[in-house]
Amino acid sequence: MECRSSVDIFTEWDIVAARQLGRNEAKSIGFGTVDQARITTAISELARNIYLYAGKGNIKIERTYDNNQYGITIIASDEGPGIADVRKVMNDGYSTSGGLGAGMPGVRRLMDEFNVQSEQGVGTTITAVKWLR
Amino acid sequence: MNKKMAKCIHENLDSILERWEYRMKDVEEERFFHFMPDELIDKTSREFAELMTSNLQYSEAINPEKLADFTEKVVRFGWSIKFVNKSIENFSDITFEIMEEEGVIDQSNVREYMKTFSKWISPHRNSIIDAYAVEWERTVKLQRIALQELSASLIPVFEKISVMPLVGTIDTERAKLIMENILDGVVKQRAEVVLLDITGVPVVDTMVAHHIIQAADAVRLIGAKCMLVGIRPEIAQTIVALGIELKDFTTTSTLQRGMQEALKLTNRKIVEVEN
């Protein structure tokens, strides 16, 4: 892993900053426009979740190389309240904030690999990877 | 005492500057000292030193006009606030050292000098930080206004048909504005069909989609129809991946096709005139 870059999420505008960072990184890795849109949307969802539920957190964008494949890794971490029921959150249409409830399952579909680690009262770390084909 | 200090600084200005430049070059992040030609550095440094010492010669009290002048000039150098702070710190450190070396300051009067010193340096620093803060606030405010101007106006294109082109990021504040403008506009312009054009929206995530759906619902409640136009292929794919249902309203890829649909809905069409 190389080229670590990260954005702290405090305000709604930091979401835009994280997105921009992700888009630039994805572009430089060589993703096409469709995958760029997927990656930026995924970052947007994860960053917004941090902003909405945890208040503050951090988005890291990493360039990944594994098995002769290049990829991009998004790590969204916060020290917020944590997710009470991860399985429920991964269902379409479940939302505690009156949203569409499509964010988390959406990110899983937008990316190739998706991993949630959450402990109540401690925080949440979500790692998502997209491989370059 | 001030005069003594000023005199000492002026007599040793060259060596102060030399040491100061040398130390400032160690401040890594600042490109100023690495890329600028030497003469310019020298000129700017001299100006900086002059500004720093200008209030020493005359009186103990700081002349507000002079201070404002100083701040304005420093801001205009284009230095970062961190760098300016470091500059002042280094400058005062070095002058102190030199005065010690020259014997102006010794054990007996060091306390007194410290007092004069801080009286001399602090106003400069405060004023600069103030000026930067004001400058920043101004920029942010202006950008906010510029963004507000970009936000969402409903344009009547044909009778009964209005278009709202959306450009840029949609945040909560803008989403509210979009909703208000769209509803106001529909009533005022007696629109029957509203085309929401998202060609200029870089990312459509669930929040943006949610706001669009809400706006469309509200438009339907007041008796008009909302169409979502300008969906780029990559946006279409992400919307599908996110699993967002946009079945309730018509969507098209371009504004042009949306307009054709809208005309059809209001029982009209555009025909070419034969000569």
Interface residues (C-beta under 8 A of the other chain):
Chain A: E12 W13 V16 R19 T33 V34 Q36 A37 R38 T40 T41 S44 E45 R48 D92 G99 L100 G101 A102 G103 P105 G106 R109 L110
Chain B: T169 D171 T172 P202 V203 V204 D205 T206 M207 A209 H210 I213 P233 E234 I235 Q237 T238 A241 L242 G243 I244
